[in-house]
């Protein structure tokens, strides 16, 4: 700016002013309460600009006030500390630069904090998956083709997803997905349908999508059209169905679920149907023969047998199983022992020479006469099944054997378990076999759960105590407990079984409902011998306490002492559970509160029972924003007992995969103890919680809720601030509450002593404002000044700040300070100030034009020295292009004192150019000062002389009355003309001043532009050819071009401005010369113009007279003067 004033004082042009545009005309933004937000706006200029940016609200700080360039980015921060929802921070950004002043209003609206957004310890939320299309039906052609479906997720948790298909024709592009595979919330699953792996017709399969918590399926149905194979496929399908029906009917017949007649009739229907579909098939012919023989239609069977015999014999090697089946059926027709023996021998050879299939084994069973050797048959079946056979035909044969001879069941290996399981599923285990199974299990040392399941099934069928005894004994031996076991243990108890530890397992497995009545024998047992675990003991005692006034009234006395001791021990250990809650509620009294139990009892008012409806949760995390560490509670089943000391705690859940989840877990929560009901007990335990920081926190919240602000409140504040594990945020909150207490409720005069308890680090603006006021009221001005220097003063009362500022300016500081700058600006904006404040601001304050003028005006009214302030205001107003009454007012006051002539010259040059170049009216003081400067011999820029002279040209006749001013004007005119600075308005002085010879008869065309521009004039006189002439610049903005026009001449011209290689032209202008010289003509040009005017007016007498005078002057001049060459 100083350089600009220097250049302006030398007369440099001000015509070229950059244009400034801003990205926003008004700035509005929502910000969170108690946060600091940042923002920016952009200004673009047509040329380089330099200046400052100011904000008139103390909560808005600009990072860099000074700028320079053509593309200016202004960054700022907004401090919303201590503000509430819907509060607004209003003001204006003011850009002060050589392009002028640009005002940008701003409004920042405070919004309520979203706690879910600012809590950062739960980094992610659980992912929930969805499929855009769960059903995909495809009509497929012969070529492989790619398809896709979209997987949609919600949540931000890192996740791994497995993908697999359960059908071979579905070929996946990927077998897994991770979070990185999602574009936003979507991932594409691509798969190929391979026709080479499909059969004709409908093909079904699923794409399985498995995450930690979900298992989704996409159903893929493909209709594969293979015309040449579709008919064969249907035949094969019907044949498989027929074979299944025949096998099912045979098994139902063997298990005596249907009668022989039904088996034969429905089997014959099945054979007839498949033969009608498939046509001739030897296998079904053989089946038909067997069925006909079974039904007594031997003649028809024999006829079919004879028809196929030759064909079968000729195809022995093709299908040995079919041939053996044929041989078996033949023995039904040829009923001779010798033939049967031959057939048996032949089938045995096949079986023993590599054809040891279960079908041939079945045939051997029905050909063999050794029917009594069941053991051998069982061994052969075992071998076949252990080799991989899963045919139910073999299972039914094995079941029939061990049902007939249970003693053959000696062990329970894999084969035996498979057979018995088959028998259980089909309900064909006999009672004798069931007893044998129980005997075998009783002697087994190592059994598994499947064995117990079998025992449970056979017990449910036959309800034998022997089986129940084995079942319960083995369950106790395996340590099995749980509600699914209770039914069995209960039956054991009710049946009076004498099994060691049966009652303990009965209690351990019982559904934990304390209102159920236990068998008397159980209560008597535990009254004298109680070896239960603590959990089971708690249930038993809770059960007894629940019924002590009714069905246990007679036995409670025997339990009372043990229960009281147990409750004391549990309180001492700090244990809690559903059953212990029942005991505590029934027996809690002040006598139980002591040093051993008091700490735990003091927590009881804050206890809650939580039930999680998820089987993946392991721990419950309870986090308070007031503490650095969260409290972790382990779930017992679905239940956890947690302490909640405030409503602002956050509950999250740690799952078995280690992830922390929140919103995706459903739970219920309820308070455990009624505070009013146990008020006496909790009051007795109150002192034991004085060292528990969470209880202290709760008490503080309660006192604040009830507006209890006493010395006890202040004591709790001081106590909790010293506790370990307190979060910095909560320490700051406590510190803020302490400051608030001192501000509103502290009545002592010794705050200088209490000040040591106040932490002055990381204060909010609001708290800092309160603390500043407290310190000022306590006459601790230096400390208040220090706080103001750190946090600012925008939240303190201006009246109190004036008191501190006056002390600092008067007694401490006499130099420039940024802190005092901010304070004085703040209190001045609140219209509170005094002479020391105004004196300081006049020396050091800088701001917008309006703000600086307000300070200047107030200082003038207080008779404060404003010299330096005036200089800064004048310089800035000129720099920003101001031309107002305030500008003149400040200059007038400044000039009346001892001004700096550099500022004066700049001011005169500035106003002169405004007057000449922008046709702005100039105040009379401008011309008066110019005239005084000329009179005192001060050199001024050329524009000042031109402006002064032009102002006189408005009324040149007045010069005749003021000889001194006329002489001065003549001197200036002569000087300008001598330097070839000739302007059109000079003609107005004709007849008043002596016009120099070099401007006689000239017509001046003027144009205002940047001195650096090249301005050309294209013109034509009286319609002649157009010519071009470069106009002459005066170096500060006026371009001139001179013409000698005579009366009646017509000048038509156009300006052409070349600016930065871009040509701009104006509209054409036409000028006709009609000036008639006055009575006193100056020179022959005026005489010629008079002649031309007389001629046009047909005044021939005057014309002759003028022509005669012109000739006389021409002759005299030629005769008397000789041109020197």
Residue pairs with C-beta under 8 A, 6 or more apart in sequence:
1 50
1 875
1 876
1 879
2 875
4 98
4 875
4 878
4 879
5 875
5 878
5 879
5 902
5 903
5 906
6 902
6 906
8 14
8 878
8 905
8 906
8 909
8 910
9 902
9 903
9 905
9 906
9 909
9 941
10 909
10 941
11 909
11 941
11 942
11 943
11 944
11 1035
11 1036
12 909
12 1036
13 913
13 917
13 1010
13 1011
13 1035
13 1036
13 1037
14 881
14 910
14 913
14 914
14 917
15 913
15 917
15 918
15 1008
15 1009
15 1010
15 1011
15 1036
15 1037
16 47
16 1010
16 1012
17 98
17 99
17 100
17 881
18 45
18 46
18 47
18 48
18 49
18 98
18 99
19 45
19 46
19 99
20 43
20 44
20 45
20 49
20 95
20 97
20 99
20 100
20 102
21 43
21 44
21 45
22 41
22 42
22 43
22 44
22 95
22 102
22 104
23 41
23 42
23 43
23 44
24 41
24 104
25 104
26 104
26 105
26 106
26 107
27 39
27 41
27 93
27 104
27 105
27 106
27 107
28 106
28 107
28 108
28 109
29 37
29 39
29 78
29 106
29 107
29 108
29 109
30 108
30 109
30 110
30 111
31 37
31 78
31 80
31 108
31 109
31 110
31 111
32 80
32 110
32 111
32 112
32 113
32 114
33 80
33 83
33 84
33 85
33 87
33 110
33 111
33 112
33 113
34 80
34 81
34 82
34 83
34 113
34 764
35 80
35 81
35 113
36 77
36 78
36 79
36 80
36 81
37 77
37 78
37 80
37 108
38 75
38 76
38 77
38 78
39 75
39 76
39 77
39 78
40 73
40 74
40 75
40 76
41 73
41 74
41 93
41 104
42 71
42 72
42 73
42 74
43 71
43 72
43 74
43 95
43 102
44 70
44 71
44 72
45 69
45 70
45 71
45 72
45 97
45 99
46 70
47 70
48 68
48 69
48 70
49 67
49 68
49 69
49 70
49 72
49 97
49 98
49 99
50 67
50 68
50 97
50 98
51 66
51 67
51 68
51 95
51 96
51 97
51 98
51 99
51 879
51 880
52 65
52 66
52 67
52 95
52 96
52 97
52 846
53 62
53 65
53 67
53 74
53 93
53 94
53 95
53 96
54 62
54 65
54 93
54 94
54 96
54 847
54 848
54 851
55 61
55 62
55 76
55 91
55 92
55 93
55 94
55 106
56 91
56 92
56 94
56 829
56 848
56 851
57 89
57 90
57 91
57 106
58 792
58 793
58 794
58 822
58 825
58 826
59 78
59 79
59 80
59 89
59 765
59 794
60 76
60 77
60 78
60 79
60 89
60 91
60 93
60 106
60 108
61 76
61 77
61 79
62 74
62 75
62 76
62 93
63 75
63 76
63 77
64 74
64 75
67 74
67 97
74 93
74 95
76 93
78 89
78 108
79 765
80 87
80 89
80 108
80 110
81 764
81 765
81 766
82 764
82 765
82 766
82 767
82 769
82 795
83 89
83 110
84 110
85 110
85 111
85 112
86 109
86 110
87 109
87 110
88 107
88 108
88 109
88 110
89 106
89 107
89 108
89 110
90 105
90 106
90 107
90 108
91 105
91 106
92 103
92 104
92 105
92 106
93 103
93 104
93 105
93 106
94 101
94 102
94 103
94 104
94 848
95 101
95 102
95 103
95 104
96 848
96 849
96 876
96 879
96 880
97 879
97 880
98 879
98 880
98 881
99 881
100 880
100 881
101 848
101 849
101 880
101 882
119 625
119 650
121 623
121 630
121 650
121 652
122 650
122 652
122 660
122 662
123 660
124 155
124 156
124 157
124 158
124 659
124 660
125 155
125 156
125 157
125 661
125 662
125 663
125 664
126 155
126 157
126 213
126 659
126 661
126 662
126 663
126 664
127 153
127 154
127 155
127 156
127 157
127 159
127 211
128 153
128 154
128 155
128 214
128 664
129 151
129 152
129 153
129 161
129 209
129 211
129 214
129 216
130 151
130 152
130 153
130 154
131 149
131 150
131 151
131 152
131 209
131 216
131 218
132 149
132 150
132 151
132 152
133 149
133 150
133 218
134 216
134 217
134 218
134 219
135 218
135 219
135 221
136 147
136 149
136 218
136 219
136 220
136 221
137 221
137 222
137 223
138 147
138 193
138 220
138 221
138 222
138 223
139 222
139 223
139 225
140 193
140 195
140 198
140 222
140 223
140 224
140 225
141 195
141 225
142 195
142 226
143 195
144 192
144 193
144 194
144 195
144 196
145 192
145 193
146 190
146 191
146 192
147 190
147 191
147 192
147 193
148 188
148 189
148 190
148 191
149 188
149 189
149 207
149 218
150 186
150 187
150 188
150 189
151 161
151 177
151 186
151 187
151 188
151 189
151 209
152 185
152 186
153 159
153 182
153 185
153 186
153 187
154 185
155 664
157 179
157 659
157 661
158 178
158 179
159 178
159 179
159 211
159 212
160 176
160 177
160 178
160 211
160 212
161 176
161 177
161 178
161 209
161 210
161 211
162 175
162 176
162 208
162 209
162 210
162 211
163 172
163 174
163 175
163 176
163 177
163 189
163 207
163 208
163 209
163 210
164 172
164 175
164 207
164 208
164 210
165 171
165 172
165 191
165 205
165 206
165 207
165 208
165 220
166 205
166 206
166 208
167 203
167 204
167 205
167 206
167 220
168 194
168 197
169 193
169 194
169 195
169 197
169 198
169 203
169 205
169 222
170 191
170 192
170 193
170 194
170 205
170 207
170 220
171 191
171 192
171 193
171 194
172 189
172 190
172 191
172 207
173 189
173 190
173 191
173 192
174 181
174 189
174 190
177 187
177 189
181 187
189 207
189 209
189 218
191 207
191 220
193 220
193 222
195 224
198 222
198 224
199 224
199 226
199 229
199 233
200 224
200 225
200 226
200 229
200 230
200 232
200 233
201 223
201 224
201 230
201 233
201 234
202 221
202 222
202 223
202 224
203 221
203 222
203 223
203 224
204 219
204 220
204 221
204 222
205 220
205 222
206 217
206 218
206 219
206 220
207 217
207 218
207 220
208 215
208 216
208 217
209 215
209 216
209 217
209 218
210 216
212 616
212 655
212 657
212 659
213 616
213 664
235 277
235 278
238 273
238 274
238 277
238 278
239 274
239 277
239 278
242 270
242 271
242 273
242 274
245 266
245 267
245 270
246 267
246 270
246 271
246 287
247 392
247 393
249 258
249 263
249 266
249 267
249 270
250 263
250 267
250 393
251 392
251 393
251 396
252 258
252 263
253 259
253 260
253 262
253 263
254 396
254 400
255 396
255 426
255 428
260 294
264 291
264 294
264 295
267 287
267 291
268 288
268 291
271 284
271 287
271 288
271 291
274 281
274 284
275 281
275 284
278 284
282 308
282 311
282 312
282 315
282 322
282 326
283 322
283 325
285 304
285 307
285 308
286 308
286 322
286 325
286 326
286 329
288 301
288 304
289 301
289 304
289 305
289 329
289 332
289 333
290 329
290 332
292 298
292 300
292 301
292 304
293 301
293 329
293 332
293 333
298 333
301 332
301 333
302 333
305 329
305 330
305 333
308 326
312 322
312 323
312 326
315 322
315 323
316 323
320 350
320 355
320 360
321 355
321 357
321 359
321 360
324 347
324 350
324 355
324 359
324 360
324 363
325 359
325 363
327 343
327 346
327 347
327 363
328 343
328 347
328 363
328 366
328 367
330 339
330 343
331 339
331 340
331 343
331 367
334 340
340 367
340 369
343 367
344 364
344 367
344 368
344 369
347 360
347 363
347 364
347 367
348 364
350 360
351 360
351 361
351 364
356 384
357 384
358 384
358 389
358 391
358 393
358 394
361 380
361 381
361 384
361 394
362 393
362 394
362 397
365 377
365 397
370 376
374 401
374 404
374 405
374 408
375 405
375 408
377 397
377 401
378 398
378 401
378 402
378 408
381 394
381 397
381 398
381 401
382 398
382 415
384 394
385 394
385 395
385 398
385 415
385 418
385 419
386 414
386 415
392 422
395 418
395 419
395 422
395 423
396 422
396 428
398 419
399 419
399 422
399 423
399 428
399 429
401 408
402 408
402 409
402 419
402 433
403 423
403 428
403 429
403 430
403 432
403 433
406 430
406 432
406 433
406 435
406 436
407 436
409 416
409 433
409 436
409 437
409 440
410 440
411 440
412 420
412 437
412 440
412 441
412 444
412 447
412 451
417 450
417 451
417 454
420 429
420 437
420 454
421 450
421 454
423 429
423 433
424 454
424 457
424 458
427 461
429 437
429 458
429 461
431 462
431 464
434 458
434 461
434 462
434 464
434 467
435 464
435 466
435 467
437 454
437 455
437 458
438 455
438 458
438 464
438 466
438 467
438 470
438 471
439 470
441 447
441 451
441 455
441 470
441 474
442 470
442 473
442 474
444 451
444 474
447 474
447 478
451 474
452 471
452 474
452 475
452 478
452 480
455 467
455 470
455 471
455 474
456 471
456 488
458 467
459 467
459 468
459 471
465 495
465 497
468 488
468 491
468 492
468 495
468 497
469 492
469 497
469 499
471 488
472 488
472 489
472 492
472 497
472 499
472 502
473 499
475 485
475 488
475 489
475 505
476 499
476 500
476 501
476 502
476 505
480 505
481 505
481 508
481 509
482 509
483 509
483 510
483 511
485 505
485 509
486 506
486 509
486 510
486 511
489 502
489 505
489 506
489 509
490 506
490 510
492 499
492 502
492 506
493 502
493 503
493 506
493 519
493 521
493 522
494 519
503 522
503 525
503 526
504 531
504 532
504 536
506 522
507 522
507 526
507 532
507 536
507 539
507 540
508 532
508 533
508 536
510 516
510 539
512 539
512 578
512 579
514 539
514 542
514 543
514 545
514 546
514 579
514 582
515 543
515 546
515 547
516 543
517 547
517 551
517 552
518 540
518 543
520 555
523 544
523 552
523 555
524 555
526 532
526 540
527 555
527 558
527 559
530 537
530 540
530 562
532 540
534 570
534 575
535 577
535 579
537 566
538 566
538 570
538 577
538 579
538 580
538 583
539 579
541 559
541 562
541 563
541 566
541 567
541 579
541 583
542 578
542 579
542 580
542 582
542 583
544 552
544 555
544 556
544 559
544 563
545 556
545 563
545 582
545 583
545 586
545 587
546 582
547 553
547 556
548 556
563 583
563 587
564 587
566 583
567 580
567 583
567 584
567 587
567 592
568 592
568 597
570 580
570 583
571 584
571 592
571 596
571 597
571 600
571 601
572 596
572 597
572 600
574 599
574 600
576 607
576 641
577 636
577 639
577 641
578 609
578 639
581 609
581 641
581 672
584 604
584 673
585 673
588 601
588 604
588 678
588 681
589 681
590 680
590 681
590 684
592 601
592 681
593 601
593 681
593 684
593 685
593 688
595 688
597 685
598 684
598 685
598 687
598 688
599 688
599 689
599 692
601 681
601 682
601 684
601 685
601 688
602 682
602 685
602 686
602 688
602 689
602 692
602 695
603 643
603 689
603 692
603 695
604 672
604 673
604 678
604 682
604 685
605 673
605 675
605 678
605 682
606 643
606 644
606 645
606 694
606 695
606 698
607 641
607 642
607 643
607 671
607 672
607 673
608 641
608 642
608 643
608 644
608 669
608 670
608 671
608 672
609 639
609 640
609 641
609 669
609 670
609 671
609 672
610 620
610 639
610 640
610 641
610 642
610 651
610 667
610 668
610 669
611 638
611 639
611 667
611 668
611 669
612 620
612 635
612 638
612 639
612 640
612 653
612 665
612 666
612 667
613 638
613 665
613 666
613 667
613 668
614 638
614 653
614 655
614 665
614 666
614 667
615 638
616 655
616 656
616 657
617 635
617 653
617 654
617 655
617 656
617 665
618 634
618 635
618 654
618 655
618 656
619 632
619 633
619 634
619 635
619 653
619 654
620 632
620 633
620 635
620 640
620 642
620 651
620 652
620 653
620 654
621 630
621 631
621 632
621 633
621 651
621 652
621 653
621 654
621 660
622 630
622 631
622 632
622 633
622 642
622 643
622 644
622 649
622 650
622 651
623 630
623 631
623 649
623 650
623 651
623 652
624 630
624 645
624 646
624 648
624 649
624 650
624 694
624 697
625 648
625 650
625 727
625 729
625 730
626 646
626 697
626 726
626 727
626 729
626 730
626 733
627 693
627 694
627 725
627 726
627 727
627 730
628 725
628 726
628 727
629 725
631 642
631 643
632 654
633 640
633 641
633 642
634 640
641 672
642 651
643 694
645 694
645 695
645 697
645 698
646 697
646 698
646 701
650 662
651 662
651 667
652 660
652 661
652 662
653 660
653 661
653 662
653 665
653 667
654 660
655 661
675 682
689 695
689 696
690 696
693 720
693 723
693 724
693 725
693 726
696 716
696 719
696 720
696 723
697 720
697 730
699 716
700 713
700 716
700 717
700 720
700 734
700 737
703 709
703 710
703 712
703 713
703 716
704 713
704 737
709 741
709 744
709 745
713 741
714 738
714 741
714 746
717 734
717 737
717 738
717 741
718 738
718 757
720 726
720 734
721 731
721 734
721 735
721 738
721 757
721 759
726 734
728 762
731 759
732 759
732 762
732 763
732 764
735 758
735 759
735 763
735 767
736 763
736 764
736 766
736 767
738 757
738 758
739 758
739 763
739 767
739 770
739 771
739 774
740 767
740 770
742 751
742 754
742 758
742 770
742 774
743 770
743 771
743 773
743 774
746 754
748 754
749 778
751 774
751 775
751 778
751 780
752 778
752 780
755 775
755 780
755 783
758 771
760 771
760 787
760 790
763 771
763 787
763 790
763 791
765 791
765 792
765 794
765 795
766 795
768 787
768 788
768 790
768 791
768 792
768 795
768 796
769 793
769 794
769 795
769 796
769 797
770 795
770 796
771 784
771 787
772 784
772 787
772 788
772 793
772 796
772 800
772 801
772 804
773 796
773 797
773 800
775 781
775 783
775 784
775 787
776 784
776 796
776 800
776 801
776 803
776 804
777 800
781 803
781 804
781 807
781 808
782 812
784 804
785 804
785 808
785 812
785 819
788 796
788 801
788 804
788 819
788 822
788 823
789 819
792 822
793 801
793 822
793 823
793 826
794 826
798 826
798 827
798 830
798 832
799 832
801 823
801 826
801 827
801 832
802 827
802 832
802 833
802 834
802 837
804 823
805 820
805 823
805 824
805 827
805 836
805 837
806 834
806 836
806 837
808 820
809 820
809 836
809 837
809 840
810 836
813 820
816 843
816 844
820 840
821 844
821 845
824 833
824 837
824 840
824 841
824 845
825 841
825 845
825 847
827 833
827 837
828 837
828 841
828 854
828 855
828 858
833 841
833 858
835 862
835 864
838 855
838 858
838 859
838 862
838 864
839 859
839 864
839 865
841 855
841 859
841 869
842 855
842 856
842 859
842 864
842 865
842 866
842 868
842 869
843 868
843 869
845 852
845 855
845 869
846 852
846 872
846 876
847 855
849 873
849 876
849 877
849 880
849 882
849 886
852 869
852 872
852 873
852 876
853 873
853 886
853 890
855 869
856 866
856 869
856 870
856 873
856 890
859 865
859 866
859 869
860 866
860 893
866 893
867 894
867 897
867 898
870 890
870 891
870 893
870 894
870 897
871 894
871 900
871 903
873 890
874 887
874 890
874 891
874 894
874 903
874 906
874 907
875 903
875 906
877 884
877 886
877 887
877 890
878 906
878 907
878 910
883 911
883 914
883 920
888 923
888 925
891 907
891 925
892 925
894 903
895 904
895 925
895 929
901 938
904 929
904 933
905 933
905 938
905 940
905 941
905 944
907 926
908 926
908 929
908 930
908 933
908 940
908 941
908 944
909 940
909 941
909 943
909 944
911 922
911 923
911 926
911 947
912 922
912 926
912 930
912 941
912 943
912 944
912 946
912 947
912 948
913 943
913 947
913 1036
913 1037
914 920
914 922
915 921
915 922
915 926
915 947
915 950
915 951
916 943
916 946
916 947
916 950
916 1037
916 1038
917 1008
917 1037
917 1038
922 947
922 951
926 947
927 947
927 948
927 951
930 940
930 944
930 945
930 947
930 948
931 948
931 965
931 968
933 940
933 944
934 940
934 945
934 948
934 968
934 972
935 968
941 1036
942 976
942 981
942 1034
942 1036
943 1036
945 972
945 975
945 976
946 976
946 981
946 983
948 972
949 969
949 972
949 973
949 976
949 985
949 986
950 983
950 985
952 958
952 959
952 965
952 969
952 989
953 985
953 986
953 988
953 989
956 988
956 989
956 992
956 993
957 992
959 965
959 966
959 969
959 989
959 992
959 993
960 966
960 992
966 992
966 993
969 989
969 993
970 993
970 994
973 986
973 989
973 993
973 995
973 996
974 996
976 982
976 983
977 986
977 995
977 996
977 998
977 999
978 996
980 998
981 1034
982 998
982 999
982 1002
982 1004
982 1040
982 1042
983 1004
983 1006
983 1038
983 1040
984 1003
984 1004
984 1005
984 1006
986 995
986 999
986 1004
987 995
989 995
990 1078
990 1082
991 1078
991 1080
995 1082
1000 1082
1000 1083
1000 1085
1001 1044
1001 1083
1001 1085
1001 1086
1002 1042
1002 1043
1002 1044
1003 1042
1003 1043
1003 1044
1003 1045
1003 1051
1003 1071
1003 1073
1004 1040
1004 1041
1004 1042
1005 1017
1005 1031
1005 1040
1005 1041
1005 1042
1005 1043
1005 1051
1005 1053
1005 1071
1006 1038
1006 1039
1006 1040
1007 1015
1007 1017
1007 1031
1007 1038
1007 1039
1007 1040
1007 1055
1008 1037
1008 1038
1008 1039
1009 1015
1009 1037
1009 1039
1009 1057
1009 1059
1010 1037
1010 1059
1011 1033
1011 1034
1011 1035
1011 1036
1011 1037
1013 1057
1013 1058
1013 1059
1014 1030
1014 1057
1014 1058
1015 1030
1015 1031
1015 1033
1015 1039
1015 1055
1015 1056
1015 1057
1015 1058
1016 1028
1016 1029
1016 1030
1016 1031
1016 1055
1016 1056
1016 1058
1017 1028
1017 1029
1017 1030
1017 1031
1017 1041
1017 1053
1017 1054
1017 1055
1017 1056
1018 1026
1018 1027
1018 1028
1018 1053
1018 1054
1018 1056
1019 1026
1019 1027
1019 1028
1019 1029
1019 1043
1019 1051
1019 1052
1019 1053
1019 1054
1020 1026
1020 1027
1020 1051
1020 1052
1020 1053
1021 1043
1021 1045
1021 1049
1021 1050
1021 1051
1022 1049
1022 1050
1023 1050
1023 1052
1029 1041
1031 1039
1031 1040
1031 1041
1031 1055
1032 1039
1032 1040
1032 1041
1033 1039
1034 1040
1043 1051
1044 1085
1045 1051
1045 1073
1046 1073
1046 1085
1046 1088
1046 1089
1046 1092
1047 1073
1047 1074
1047 1075
1047 1076
1047 1089
1047 1090
1047 1092
1047 1093
1047 1096
1048 1072
1048 1073
1048 1074
1048 1092
1048 1096
1049 1072
1049 1073
1050 1070
1050 1071
1050 1072
1050 1073
1051 1070
1051 1071
1051 1072
1051 1073
1052 1068
1052 1069
1052 1070
1052 1071
1053 1068
1053 1069
1053 1071
1054 1065
1054 1066
1054 1067
1054 1068
1054 1069
1055 1065
1055 1066
1056 1063
1056 1064
1056 1065
1056 1066
1057 1063
1057 1064
1057 1065
1057 1066
1058 1064
1073 1089
1075 1089
1076 1089
1076 1090
1076 1093
1077 1086
1077 1087
1077 1089
1077 1090
1081 1087
1081 1090
1084 1110
1084 1113
1084 1114
1087 1106
1087 1109
1087 1110
1087 1113
1088 1110
1090 1102
1090 1106
1091 1103
1091 1106
1091 1107
1091 1110
1094 1100
1094 1102
1094 1103
1094 1106
1095 1103
